[in-house]
Amino acid sequence: MTESSIAIMILFGTLIVLMFIRIPIAFSLGISAVVTALYMDIPLMNLFMKMVTSLQNFVIVACPFFVIMAQVMGDGGITKRLMKFCNLIVGRIHGGTALVNILVSMLFGGISGSSTADVSSIGSMLIPAMVDEGYDADYSVAVTVTSSLEGVMIPPSQNMLYYAVASASGISISTLLICGFTPGVLLTLGLAVPAYIVARKRNYPLSEKFPRGERLKVTLDAMLGLGAIIIVVVGITFGICSATESASLAAVYAIAITLLFYRSLNFKQMIKAIKAVTPIMSMSLAIIAASNAFSYVMTSLRVPTLLAEFLLKLSSNNNVIMLLMLVLMLILGCFMDMGVLILLSTPILYPIAVNSLGWNPYQFGVILVFAFAIGLCTPPVGTSLFIGCKIANIPVESSIKAFLPFYIIMMILLILFTYIPALSLGLPMALGLL
């Protein structure tokens, strides 16, 4: 066995052992990189320089602002206002509350950019409400958890930012975020199909009808909250500001409307909300720095090149190789956290897909993020799945059957996003971004 092969085993073996004994992922990545570097006589200063320079990327500054915006809007009651607005639109259809769940996830996802935040906030309100209305608990969890993936695709998406940083290719984060918009909307429409069919089959109830006098108030309340999404999408789409600048403007806007207009938070509560996200932001930055050191060691050991050579030996057909990569991503998504997976796997898979197979880097970003997102609602480590089942107080195994029609839709969409480039690239091309 060659020295390089032993080093690769040390790198990934150390990471797996440290994660298994529940060492925080940032430390697991960093320790694995350092141990392997010592074995290979790679100067440790190179690792530390990689960690420092990875945090000097201006794009990364957008992450804390998006997190602050989501926390403030959530604590400020924007979720409830969005739910009322969605109920006004689709509530009077059979299984209306389920459709409300799917639609509000799309709108809230445009604020939070996080699947777990979506399930935690929307699920804590809608899952018990759906059960009280007569919906089955497993169906309620399936709708809530799968629709939470819309926030992963629709801008602003923290995971798209991770992909842009991990690819180290200089791709435009603004263009990448816009690439996720159409797939996010298609996911919303796709999930609505099995939700409606099952609701009709089980004869789930209609939602309550809003009095005519309340409709305008509900709409105006929701539109004010959705201003944060408009700032991000319009600012990025029309080149008014960068992703980082739009994130900061949206965060300031969120603070302003919750303090001055909704008055749902006072100054002390606002400070408390911002403090609450500090550990999340610091851990995210630590993971980015550690993963960059880990990726540097992987590159030194030629891991991406070796994997590319292995895949190219299996088939000469680019479509077949991409299909194999999809299977690999879906399997990995079942066992690791999504953000960490993106940071770890992008340096390996990006060169294969873009350089060897000729895939568009923006389209591949959409494919990779969505494939890993599916892992959030699949056992054994599906974070969003476990949060949803905990809210409903049901075991994970009893909910899986209800997920099947939604899994099928997501797999079909993943194939379509992979082999029909226009679904992810059409909108930015129309806007002149590509």
C-alpha positions as CSV (number, residue, x, y, z in Angstrom):
1,M,0.0,0.0,0.0
2,T,1.4,3.4,-1.0
3,E,2.0,6.3,1.4
4,S,-0.7,8.3,-0.3
5,S,-3.3,5.5,0.2
6,I,-2.4,5.3,3.9
7,A,-2.7,9.1,4.2
8,I,-6.2,9.0,2.6
9,M,-7.3,6.3,5.1
10,I,-5.9,8.3,8.0
11,L,-7.7,11.4,6.7
12,F,-11.2,9.9,6.4
13,G,-10.7,7.3,9.1
14,T,-9.9,10.0,11.7
15,L,-12.9,12.1,10.6
16,I,-15.3,9.1,10.9
17,V,-14.0,8.1,14.3
18,L,-14.2,11.7,15.7
19,M,-17.7,12.2,14.3
20,F,-18.7,8.8,15.8
21,I,-17.6,9.8,19.3
22,R,-19.6,13.1,18.8
23,I,-16.7,15.6,18.5
24,P,-18.1,18.8,17.0
25,I,-17.7,18.7,13.2
26,A,-15.5,21.8,12.9
27,F,-13.0,20.2,15.3
28,S,-13.3,16.8,13.6
29,L,-12.4,18.3,10.2
30,G,-9.5,20.3,11.6
31,I,-8.0,17.5,13.7
32,S,-8.3,15.1,10.7
33,A,-6.5,17.6,8.4
34,V,-3.7,18.2,11.0
35,V,-3.1,14.5,11.7
36,T,-2.8,13.7,8.0
37,A,-0.6,16.7,7.4
38,L,1.8,15.6,10.1
39,Y,1.9,12.1,8.5
40,M,2.6,13.6,5.0
41,D,5.0,16.3,6.2
42,I,2.7,19.0,4.9
43,P,3.6,22.3,6.6
44,L,1.0,23.1,9.2
45,M,1.4,26.8,8.3
46,N,-0.2,26.0,4.9
47,L,-3.2,24.6,6.6
48,F,-3.6,27.6,8.9
49,M,-3.2,30.0,6.0
50,K,-5.9,28.2,4.1
51,M,-8.2,28.5,7.2
52,V,-7.6,32.2,7.5
53,T,-7.9,33.0,3.8
54,S,-11.2,31.0,3.5
55,L,-12.8,33.5,5.9
56,Q,-11.6,36.5,3.9
57,N,-14.1,35.8,1.2
58,F,-16.6,38.7,1.0
59,V,-19.4,36.2,0.1
60,I,-19.2,34.6,3.5
61,V,-20.3,37.8,5.2
62,A,-23.8,37.2,3.7
63,C,-24.3,34.1,5.9
64,P,-24.5,35.9,9.2
65,F,-26.8,38.6,7.8
66,F,-29.2,35.9,6.4
67,V,-29.2,34.1,9.7
68,I,-30.0,37.3,11.6
69,M,-32.8,38.2,9.2
70,A,-34.4,34.8,9.6
71,Q,-34.2,34.9,13.4
72,V,-35.6,38.4,13.7
73,M,-38.5,37.7,11.2
74,G,-39.3,34.4,12.9
75,D,-39.3,35.9,16.4
76,G,-41.2,38.9,15.1
77,G,-44.2,36.8,14.0
78,I,-43.8,36.9,10.3
79,T,-44.4,33.2,10.1
80,K,-48.0,33.5,11.4
81,R,-48.7,36.4,9.0
82,L,-47.5,34.3,6.0
83,M,-49.6,31.4,7.1
84,K,-52.7,33.6,7.2
85,F,-51.9,34.9,3.7
86,C,-51.4,31.5,2.3
87,N,-54.6,30.3,3.9
88,L,-56.4,33.1,2.2
89,I,-55.0,31.9,-1.2
90,V,-55.4,28.1,-1.0
91,G,-57.1,27.3,2.2
92,R,-60.5,26.7,0.7
93,I,-59.2,23.7,-1.4
94,H,-59.5,20.1,-0.1
95,G,-56.5,19.6,2.1
96,G,-56.1,23.3,2.2
97,T,-54.0,23.4,5.3
98,A,-51.5,21.0,3.7
99,L,-51.3,23.3,0.7
100,V,-50.9,26.3,3.0
101,N,-48.0,24.4,4.6
102,I,-46.3,23.9,1.2
103,L,-46.9,27.5,0.0
104,V,-45.8,29.2,3.3
105,S,-42.6,27.0,3.2
106,M,-41.8,28.6,-0.1
107,L,-42.3,32.1,1.2
108,F,-40.7,31.5,4.6
109,G,-37.8,29.7,2.8
110,G,-37.2,32.9,1.0
111,I,-36.6,34.5,4.4
112,S,-34.8,31.8,6.3
113,G,-33.0,29.9,3.6
114,S,-32.9,26.9,6.0
115,S,-34.9,23.6,6.0
116,T,-34.5,23.0,9.7
117,A,-35.6,26.6,10.6
118,D,-38.6,26.1,8.3
119,V,-39.6,22.8,10.1
120,S,-39.0,24.2,13.5
121,S,-41.0,27.4,13.1
122,I,-43.7,26.4,10.7
123,G,-44.0,22.8,11.9
124,S,-44.4,23.7,15.5
125,M,-47.5,25.6,14.5
126,L,-48.9,23.8,11.5
127,I,-48.3,20.1,12.4
128,P,-50.4,20.3,15.7
129,A,-53.0,22.4,13.8
130,M,-53.3,19.9,11.0
131,V,-53.7,17.0,13.5
132,D,-56.4,18.9,15.3
133,E,-58.2,19.5,12.1
134,G,-58.3,15.8,11.3
135,Y,-55.2,15.3,9.3
136,D,-53.1,12.1,10.0
137,A,-49.9,12.9,11.9
138,D,-47.7,11.0,9.4
139,Y,-49.1,13.0,6.5
140,S,-48.7,16.3,8.4
141,V,-45.1,15.5,9.1
142,A,-44.4,14.4,5.5
143,V,-45.9,17.6,4.0
144,T,-44.1,19.8,6.5
145,V,-40.7,18.2,6.2
146,T,-40.5,17.8,2.4
147,S,-41.9,21.3,1.7
148,S,-39.1,22.7,4.0
149,L,-36.6,21.8,1.2
150,E,-38.0,24.7,-0.8
151,G,-36.1,27.1,1.4
152,V,-32.9,25.3,0.5
153,M,-33.4,26.1,-3.2
154,I,-35.1,29.5,-3.2
155,P,-32.9,32.6,-2.5
156,P,-31.5,33.4,-0.1
157,S,-30.0,29.9,0.4
158,Q,-27.1,29.5,2.9
159,N,-26.2,26.2,1.2
160,M,-25.8,27.8,-2.2
161,L,-23.3,30.1,-0.5
162,Y,-21.5,27.1,0.9
163,Y,-21.3,25.6,-2.6
164,A,-19.9,28.9,-4.1
165,V,-17.2,29.1,-1.4
166,A,-16.3,25.4,-1.5
167,S,-16.0,25.3,-5.3
168,A,-13.2,28.0,-5.1
169,S,-14.0,28.8,-8.8
170,G,-15.0,32.4,-8.6
171,I,-18.6,31.8,-9.7
172,S,-21.1,34.5,-9.1
173,I,-23.1,33.9,-5.9
174,S,-25.8,36.3,-7.2
175,T,-26.2,34.2,-10.4
176,L,-26.2,31.0,-8.4
177,L,-28.9,32.1,-6.1
178,I,-31.1,33.1,-9.1
179,C,-30.5,29.6,-10.6
180,G,-32.3,28.1,-7.6
181,F,-35.4,30.1,-8.0
182,T,-37.2,28.2,-10.7
183,P,-36.3,24.7,-9.2
184,G,-37.6,26.0,-5.9
185,V,-40.9,27.0,-7.4
186,L,-41.1,23.7,-9.4
187,L,-40.5,21.8,-6.1
188,T,-43.4,23.7,-4.5
189,L,-45.8,22.8,-7.4
190,G,-44.5,19.2,-7.5
191,L,-45.1,18.6,-3.8
192,A,-48.6,20.1,-4.0
193,V,-49.6,17.3,-6.4
194,P,-49.3,14.3,-4.1
195,A,-50.5,16.5,-1.1
196,Y,-53.7,17.3,-2.9
197,I,-54.3,13.8,-4.3
198,V,-53.8,12.2,-0.8
199,A,-56.0,14.9,0.8
200,R,-58.9,14.2,-1.7
201,K,-58.5,10.5,-1.2
202,R,-58.7,10.7,2.6
203,N,-61.3,13.5,2.4
204,Y,-59.3,16.0,4.5
205,P,-61.3,19.1,5.5
206,L,-61.3,22.6,4.1
207,S,-59.8,25.5,6.0
208,E,-61.9,28.2,7.6
209,K,-63.1,31.0,5.4
210,F,-61.8,34.5,6.0
211,P,-64.4,37.3,6.4
212,R,-64.2,39.8,3.5
213,G,-63.1,42.6,5.8
214,E,-60.0,40.8,6.9
215,R,-58.6,39.8,3.5
216,L,-57.0,43.1,2.7
217,K,-55.4,43.4,6.2
218,V,-54.0,39.9,6.0
219,T,-52.6,40.6,2.5
220,L,-51.0,43.9,3.5
221,D,-49.5,42.3,6.7
222,A,-47.9,39.5,4.6
223,M,-46.6,41.9,1.9
224,L,-44.8,44.0,4.4
225,G,-43.0,40.9,5.7
226,L,-42.2,39.6,2.2
227,G,-40.3,42.9,1.6
228,A,-37.2,41.1,2.8
229,I,-37.5,38.6,0.0
230,I,-38.1,41.3,-2.5
231,I,-34.9,43.1,-1.4
232,V,-32.8,40.0,-1.9
233,V,-34.3,38.8,-5.2
234,V,-34.7,42.2,-6.9
235,G,-31.4,43.5,-5.6
236,I,-29.5,40.4,-6.9
237,T,-31.5,39.9,-10.1
238,F,-31.2,43.5,-11.4
239,G,-27.6,44.0,-10.3
240,I,-28.5,46.7,-7.8
241,C,-26.4,45.1,-5.1
242,S,-24.4,42.0,-4.4
243,A,-25.6,39.0,-2.5
244,T,-23.8,40.2,0.6
245,E,-25.1,43.8,0.3
246,S,-28.7,42.5,-0.2
247,A,-28.3,40.3,2.8
248,S,-27.3,43.2,5.0
249,L,-30.1,45.4,3.6
250,A,-32.6,42.6,4.2
251,A,-31.4,42.1,7.8
252,V,-31.8,45.9,8.5
253,Y,-35.2,45.9,6.9
254,A,-36.3,42.9,9.1
255,I,-35.2,44.7,12.2
256,A,-36.9,47.9,11.1
257,I,-40.4,46.4,10.4
258,T,-40.5,44.2,13.5
259,L,-39.5,47.2,15.7
260,L,-41.3,50.0,14.0
261,F,-44.3,48.6,12.0
262,Y,-45.3,45.2,13.5
263,R,-44.0,46.2,16.9
264,S,-43.8,42.5,17.7
265,L,-40.4,42.9,19.3
266,N,-38.9,45.5,21.5
267,F,-35.3,46.5,21.6
268,K,-34.3,44.0,24.4
269,Q,-36.0,41.2,22.5
270,M,-34.2,42.2,19.4
271,I,-30.9,42.0,21.1
272,K,-31.8,38.6,22.6
273,A,-32.8,37.3,19.1
274,I,-29.4,38.5,17.6
275,K,-27.5,36.9,20.5
276,A,-29.4,33.6,20.0
277,V,-27.9,33.2,16.5
278,T,-24.4,34.0,17.5
279,P,-23.4,30.4,18.2
280,I,-24.9,29.3,14.9
281,M,-22.9,32.0,13.0
282,S,-19.6,31.3,14.8
283,M,-20.0,27.5,14.3
284,S,-20.7,28.0,10.6
285,L,-17.6,30.1,10.1
286,A,-15.5,27.5,12.1
287,I,-16.8,24.7,9.8
288,I,-16.0,26.7,6.7
289,A,-12.4,27.4,7.9
290,A,-11.8,23.7,9.0
291,S,-13.4,22.3,5.8
292,N,-11.0,24.5,3.8
293,A,-8.0,22.9,5.5
294,F,-9.5,19.5,5.1
295,S,-10.1,20.2,1.4
296,Y,-6.5,21.4,1.0
297,V,-5.2,18.1,2.4
298,M,-7.6,16.1,0.1
299,T,-6.3,18.0,-2.9
300,S,-2.7,17.4,-1.9
301,L,-3.5,13.7,-1.8
302,R,-5.2,13.9,-5.3
303,V,-8.5,12.5,-3.9
304,P,-10.6,14.4,-6.6
305,T,-8.3,13.2,-9.4
306,L,-8.4,9.6,-8.2
307,L,-12.2,9.6,-7.9
308,A,-12.5,11.1,-11.3
309,E,-10.3,8.5,-12.8
310,F,-12.3,5.7,-11.1
311,L,-15.6,7.0,-12.4
312,L,-14.3,7.5,-15.9
313,K,-13.2,3.9,-16.0
314,L,-16.7,2.7,-15.2
315,S,-18.2,4.4,-18.2
316,S,-17.4,6.7,-21.1
317,N,-20.9,8.1,-21.1
318,N,-21.1,11.4,-19.2
319,N,-24.8,11.0,-18.4
320,V,-24.1,7.6,-16.8
321,I,-21.3,9.0,-14.7
322,M,-23.5,11.9,-13.6
323,L,-26.2,9.3,-12.6
324,L,-23.6,7.5,-10.5
325,M,-22.7,10.8,-8.9
326,L,-26.3,11.4,-8.1
327,V,-26.6,8.0,-6.4
328,L,-23.5,8.8,-4.4
329,M,-24.8,12.2,-3.3
330,L,-28.2,10.7,-2.3
331,I,-26.4,8.0,-0.2
332,L,-24.1,10.5,1.5
333,G,-27.0,12.8,2.2
334,C,-28.5,10.1,4.4
335,F,-25.6,10.0,6.7
336,M,-24.2,13.5,7.1
337,D,-25.4,17.1,7.7
338,M,-26.1,18.9,4.5
339,G,-23.9,22.0,5.0
340,V,-20.9,19.9,6.0
341,L,-21.4,17.6,3.1
342,I,-21.5,20.5,0.6
343,L,-18.2,21.9,2.0
344,L,-16.5,18.5,2.0
345,S,-17.8,17.0,-1.3
346,T,-17.8,20.1,-3.6
347,P,-14.0,20.2,-3.9
348,I,-14.1,16.5,-4.9
349,L,-17.1,16.4,-7.2
350,Y,-16.9,19.9,-8.8
351,P,-13.8,19.1,-10.8
352,I,-15.3,15.9,-12.0
353,A,-18.6,17.3,-13.1
354,V,-17.4,20.6,-14.5
355,N,-13.9,19.9,-15.7
356,S,-14.2,16.3,-16.7
357,L,-17.8,16.0,-17.7
358,G,-18.5,19.5,-18.9
359,W,-21.5,20.3,-16.7
360,N,-22.3,24.0,-16.2
361,P,-21.0,25.0,-12.7
362,Y,-24.2,26.8,-11.8
363,Q,-26.4,23.9,-12.9
364,F,-24.2,21.5,-11.0
365,G,-24.6,23.7,-7.9
366,V,-28.4,23.3,-8.1
367,I,-28.1,19.5,-8.6
368,L,-25.7,19.0,-5.7
369,V,-27.6,21.2,-3.3
370,F,-30.9,19.6,-4.1
371,A,-29.5,16.0,-4.0
372,F,-28.1,16.7,-0.5
373,A,-31.3,18.5,0.5
374,I,-33.3,15.3,0.0
375,G,-31.0,13.7,2.7
376,L,-32.6,16.1,5.2
377,C,-35.8,14.1,5.1
378,T,-34.4,10.6,4.8
379,P,-33.2,8.4,7.7
380,P,-30.9,7.7,9.5
381,V,-29.6,11.2,9.9
382,G,-32.4,13.3,8.3
383,T,-32.3,16.4,10.5
384,S,-35.6,17.9,9.3
385,L,-37.3,14.5,9.4
386,F,-36.4,14.0,13.1
387,I,-37.5,17.5,14.0
388,G,-40.9,17.0,12.3
389,C,-41.4,13.6,14.0
390,K,-40.5,15.0,17.3
391,I,-43.0,17.9,17.0
392,A,-45.7,15.4,16.0
393,N,-44.6,13.0,18.8
394,I,-44.5,10.0,16.4
395,P,-41.6,7.5,15.7
396,V,-39.7,8.1,12.5
397,E,-40.4,4.6,11.2
398,S,-44.2,5.1,11.3
399,S,-44.0,8.2,9.1
400,I,-41.9,6.9,6.2
401,K,-44.8,5.4,4.3
402,A,-46.4,8.8,4.1
403,F,-43.2,10.2,2.6
404,L,-43.2,7.8,-0.4
405,P,-45.2,9.9,-2.9
406,F,-43.2,13.0,-2.0
407,Y,-39.9,11.1,-2.4
408,I,-41.0,10.0,-5.9
409,I,-41.7,13.6,-6.9
410,M,-38.4,14.8,-5.5
411,M,-36.5,12.1,-7.4
412,I,-38.3,12.9,-10.6
413,L,-37.4,16.6,-10.2
414,L,-33.8,15.7,-9.4
415,I,-33.5,13.9,-12.7
416,L,-35.2,16.8,-14.5
417,F,-32.8,19.3,-13.0
418,T,-29.9,17.2,-14.0
419,Y,-30.7,16.5,-17.6
420,I,-32.7,19.7,-18.5
421,P,-30.3,22.6,-18.0
422,A,-33.0,25.2,-18.9
423,L,-34.8,24.5,-15.6
424,S,-32.0,26.0,-13.6
425,L,-30.2,28.1,-16.2
426,G,-33.2,29.5,-18.1
427,L,-34.0,32.4,-15.7
428,P,-30.5,33.7,-15.3
429,M,-30.0,33.5,-19.0
430,A,-33.2,35.4,-19.6
431,L,-32.0,38.1,-17.2
432,G,-28.6,38.3,-18.9
433,L,-26.7,36.9,-16.0
434,L,-25.3,34.0,-18.0
